[in-house]
Amino acid sequence: MRCNGNISSIACISPSETYSVPAMLFGLGESDITIKNGFCPGGAYRVQKMLELIKYDRVHPGKLLNYTFDGFDKIEEAFWTMANKPRDLVKPIVYIEK
């Protein structure tokens, strides 16, 4: 971490979770580093824009979806994968038949 840097998180954090920052990475508290968190800006509008980019073949999200699961009976396994975060995980996807 460099001086005047930022540490950011856009995740929803559980009240029971705690995080620690190694003192050396935080500049021993003397590096003027800012820690920020919050929801992704734009919310539903941003998601709608992203879906349009996918729809019109401008963005290809397939490279981000590297774990696939088929059917409702695999949802628990997909959540387990997200919770345990294997080293090669980007994002899982669950395909549900209509």
KADAMO-V203262 format. One record per backbone hydrogen bond with DSSP energy under -0.5 kcal/mol. NH is the residue of the N-H (numbers start at 1). CO is the residue of the C=O. If there is no record, write none. Layout:
[[NH & CO] [NH & CO]]
//
This chain:
[[4 & 31] [5 & 2] [7 & 34] [9 & 36] [13 & 11] [17 & 14] [22 & 20] [26 & 22] [27 & 24] [28 & 23] [29 & 26] [30 & 27] [31 & 26] [34 & 5] [36 & 7] [36 & 34] [38 & 9] [43 & 40] [45 & 42] [46 & 42] [47 & 43] [48 & 44] [49 & 45] [50 & 46] [51 & 47] [52 & 48] [53 & 49] [54 & 50] [55 & 51] [56 & 52] [57 & 54] [58 & 53] [59 & 53] [61 & 59] [63 & 60] [64 & 61] [65 & 61] [65 & 62] [66 & 64] [66 & 91] [67 & 91] [69 & 93] [71 & 69] [71 & 95] [74 & 71] [75 & 72] [78 & 74] [79 & 75] [80 & 76] [81 & 77] [82 & 78] [83 & 79] [84 & 80] [85 & 81] [89 & 86] [91 & 64] [93 & 67] [95 & 69] [95 & 93] [96 & 94]]
//
